[in-house]
Amino acid sequence: MTQAEIKLCSLLLQEHFGEIVEKIGVHLIRTGSQPLRVIAHDTGTSLDQVKKALCVLIQHNLVMYQVHKRGVVEYEAQCSRVLRMLRYPRYIYTAKTLYSDTGELIVEELLLNGKMTMSAVVKKVADRLTETMEDGKTMDYAEVSNTFVRLADTHFVQRCPWVPATENSDPGPPPPAPILVISEKDMYLVPKLSLIGKGKRRRSSDEDAAGEPKAKRPKHSTDNKEPIPDDGIYWQANLDRFHQHFRDQAIVSAVANRMDQTSSEIVRTMLRMSEITTPSAAPFTQPLSSNEIFRSLPVGYNISKQVLDQYLTLLADDPLEFVGKSGDSGGGMYVINLHKALGSLATATLESVVQERFGSRCARIFRLVLQKKHLEQKQVEDFAMIPAKEAKDMLYKMLSGNFISLQEIPKTPDHAPSRTFYLYTVNILSAARMLLHRCYKSIANLIERRQFETKENKRLLEKSQRVEAIIASMQATGAEEAQLQEIEEMITAPERQQLETLKRNVNKLDASEIQVDETIFLLESYIESTMKRQ
Amino acid sequence: MAEVKVKVQPPDADPVEIENRIIELCHQFPHGITDQVIQNEMPHIEAQQRAVAINRLLSMGQLDLLRSNTGLLYRIKDSQNAGPVSFFLSKMKGSDNQEKLVYQIIEDAGNKGIWSRDIRYKSNLPLTEINKILKNLESKKLIKAVKSVAASKKKVYMLYNLQPDRSVTGGAWYSDQDFESEFVEVLNQQCFKFLQTKAETARESKQNPMIQRNSSFASSHEVWKYICELGISKVELSMEDIETILNTLIYDGKVEMTIIAAKEGTVGSVDGHMKLYRAVNPIIPPTGLVRAPCGLCPVFDDCHEGGEISPSNCIYMTEWLEF
């Protein structure tokens, strides 16, 4: 774990869970897997607190445990999983676009709570939705359950591993830590629950619900005594599936930018068809025949079979090489080249950073060296049509930024510089890693700045919060307009201005964190895909 | 009757006569005559007289001495194809053989010119001599020095009235050893605009996708014709020049190229294939990292919390937040 990653993890843990969890978490990330007592000893916190902190971390899937020989249980933190916390807003937004508000709230609850049972999720979401609805309307549990089932079917949520039920009672002592297992086919199996009920509002002062509560109250009391039907079956959000979705989105928008809307729709259809069938790390999707694609096109698209075939041929011939033709049966079998697509996206990211940082002429040189693999100084000048002095300057700037590297080819056994060829080359993998590291540090900087801005204006924020609380309580007790105005004027105009600026800045910094996270996603996917191929 | 013994003297025993006869012979055989031919023509002349005559002609510069695999050849040097050399020799008769040698070497180098060190190697003359000779020749306006565009300190010498070769002057992109960046930029933009409008019209035609794509392509020949007609270049540009410009557009990421097989006869095809170019859009918008000030920060490596440069007091961030 690099320093930048550790710094970022510490900031995230502190922001979301507090000081103690942060201390334990960072200690685990730094030192790898350790048993309980060692953690307590090294961090100087009491055993009790360490246990609580570990509970929190395990609940959120940030720490795994393992039983070693001699019965020692060691805990290990997953740094990459901690960094995923940056991406929570994106996951929630995706769920919203796919399954509207219900889906959004389900995913939000699951992410915030780590693991939950289905019934608990459904109840909570229904309550929340009911609060936002108009008076008199409530959210039915059935609707929420339906959305939940759909999320499970498309693999966006999955079951957590559980303790296998042992048939024979084990006479020996129970193991120090439970071994959790899960089988592939059980991962998305929704238990048969009959959740009947409606969402409740927090304030029970609804006139329409007056008739209901009396009938409901006895039922509720009995409900609390009954065991929850799906006790022990916990669900968590399946982050890999979300990542697959983001990757598909990136590919589709790249195709839309390079070609036209219809081609991107065709690619989207192909990706949708291979969602469940292709494992997320595969370099190619399963081959799809053109007939199948034609049948699965969205209903609104009335293009004839020949036009579809033409589009597919165009996609397969395009220099981008996202789509490839793998056979001719069934009207032509087409695959999507996922690894190549990720590579192109990562390369485009690198080029974009070089362009913004050093200028478009540098970007020209960068792309030139990328395409030609190895070039001498003189050749770079000739191909790029840039005067020698400027070309030299730009190459050295990029060299010191580690985007370009030098390859020496000696002519003589003593590597005399005057008799050696020096070739410029781009190593995409190492440049991607360098950029990724920079992204982590940038996000850490942005978070720090945000915290700094908030701390600077702490006094003002507290004041405004107090004023709001006073106004709310006064409104509840029915105060007059004049009194309310008086209270509001406690916050002067420049202070209001300051608050506005603060809010705008914090939003801007927040949004920027999410944008940098998009870059992180592309680079990480590319690096992962390349490492798997090797 | 007394018999007068008339000694028939050979009619051209006179040396001048011999020379003239030899010259006439040379004229008859412009490719050169061997000693044998002269002997056959004038059998009565002794070898000595022949040799004298030939030497005189040579030193006067009217004959050329060449060696062939059969022997020595004498060729007339008439004023048309003698050119500057006879002019030169007539100017400096009796001058150094060294100068002649150097001049010969420079002439052989043709229009690529030759470097002074190479002249030294070929003639085995010491450096000081070479420099003196070169200065002499230059002042007599027989040779000139041309600065090479590759290494600006290096001077190559060539004959005065020769046009330097492209590799020395750099071709169409250089004027007086200076790289014409603005010219290249203007051409760059013009080509791109042409390809862009072509792609636009193709997209708006809304026919079936194959035709749309094929009509958005332009061959290098079309672009070349367009640029020639535009008339923005005072120098004549060839198709290869246009292709180098189009290549820079590819490296800018604005254009993509495919090569298709074309029949030999079609316009613009080279060796049976044609290069087609098309304007394209970038596949991703500017990436997230560069939208934050940290992505472009020049002092990124020095920045850490608690230091002189830190996120809390970063001036770039302050400016960016005020935007």
Interface residues (C-beta under 8 A of the other chain):
Chain A: A250 S253 A254 N257 R258 D260 T262 S263 V307 Q310 Y311 T313 L314 P319 L320 S344 L345 A348 T349 E351 S352 V353 Q355 E356 R357 S360 A363 R364 I365 R367 L368 Q371 F383 A384 M385 I386 P387 A388 L435 R438 C439 K441 S442 A444 N445 L446 E448 R449 F452 R504 N505 K508 L509 S512 I514 Q515 V516 D517 E518 T519 L522
Chain B: W173 F179 S181 V184 R203 N208 P209 M210 R213 T244 I245 N247 T248 I250 Y251 D252 G253 E256 T258 V280 N281 P282 I283 I284 P285 P286 T287 G288 L289 V290 R291 A292 C294 G295 L296 F300 C303 E305 S310 P311 S312 C314 M317 L321
